[in-house]
Structure formats: structure tokens, C-alpha cells
Amino acid sequence: MTRDEIKNVIIEIIQDIDEDAEMDNLQSDQALRDQLDLDSMDFLDIVMELRKRYKLQIPEGDYSELATLTSCVNYLEPRLQNV
């Protein structure tokens, strides 16, 4: 997957979890939780959806790597190369 495809997947998952999420002004380098008012359950839903769609195991210790849209892409890019 390309970086843009990964970014679009993350945005799609967030929109599936929270249909009211305001994605127009999303800053790639700002914390997703703060920008979108995601709680810990929403965040876990994102992780679980990645697991379901792509068979990705994301250890709890790596959750901080998914803080921003940019860091999500950086973390997921090597893991989704063959998808």
C-alpha cells in the first residue's frame, strides 16, 4: 500500500467509527485523539479494525505510534507493504 492509501484507510476507519468526525481540517502531525475527540474505546476500535481488515497485530506498547495521522502512516507502511 502507498502512504496515501494508508492515510485514506485510517480516515475511512475513523469515519466508520464516528460518522460525525470532522475530517476537513485534520492536521497530519496533531494528535488524532485531541483533534477528533476520540476516547480510548474509539482508539481501540481503530486498532481492532486494522487487525480485522489486514490481520495486523499491534502490540499495546506500540499504540503511541498511532497518535497522529503521520505517525500512523509511518508505523503501518512497512507492515502493509504486501497488501
C-alpha positions in Angstrom: 0.0 0.0 0.0 1.1 3.5 -0.7 1.3 6.2 2.0 -1.8 7.9 0.6 -3.7 4.6 0.6 -2.8 4.0 4.2 -3.8 7.5 5.1 -7.1 7.0 3.4 -7.7 3.7 5.2 -7.1 5.4 8.6 -9.5 8.2 7.7 -12.1 5.7 6.4 -11.9 3.7 9.7 -12.3 6.8 11.8 -15.3 7.9 9.8 -16.8 4.4 10.2 -16.3 4.6 14.0 -17.5 8.2 14.3 -19.7 9.4 11.4 -19.7 13.0 12.8 -15.9 13.2 12.9 -14.8 16.5 11.2 -12.1 15.4 8.8 -11.8 18.5 6.7 -9.3 20.3 9.0 -7.4 17.3 10.2 -3.8 18.1 10.8 -1.5 15.2 10.0 1.0 16.0 12.7 -1.5 16.7 15.5 -2.8 14.0 17.9 -5.9 12.3 16.5 -7.5 11.9 19.9 -7.3 15.6 20.5 -8.5 16.7 17.1 -11.4 14.3 16.8 -12.2 13.9 20.5 -11.6 10.2 20.3 -11.8 8.3 23.6 -9.9 5.1 24.4 -12.6 2.9 23.1 -12.7 4.7 19.8 -8.9 4.2 19.6 -9.2 0.5 20.4 -11.8 0.3 17.7 -9.3 1.7 15.2 -6.7 -0.9 16.2 -9.3 -3.7 16.1 -10.4 -2.7 12.6 -6.8 -2.7 11.4 -6.5 -6.2 12.8 -9.7 -7.4 11.2 -9.0 -5.9 7.8 -5.3 -6.6 7.5 -4.6 -9.3 10.1 -2.3 -6.8 11.8 -1.2 -7.5 15.4 -0.4 -4.1 17.0 1.1 -4.6 20.5 -0.3 -2.3 23.2 3.2 -0.9 23.6 3.1 0.4 20.1 -0.2 2.3 20.5 1.7 5.5 20.9 3.0 5.1 17.4 -0.6 5.7 16.2 -1.0 9.1 17.8 -1.1 11.2 14.7 -2.1 10.5 11.1 1.5 10.9 10.0 2.8 8.5 12.7 0.0 6.0 11.8 1.3 6.0 8.2 4.9 5.7 9.3 4.1 2.8 11.6 1.8 1.0 9.2 3.7 1.5 5.9 6.3 -1.3 6.4 3.6 -3.6 7.9 1.2 -3.1 4.9 3.8 -3.3 2.1 2.4 -6.6 0.7 -1.3 -5.7 0.9 
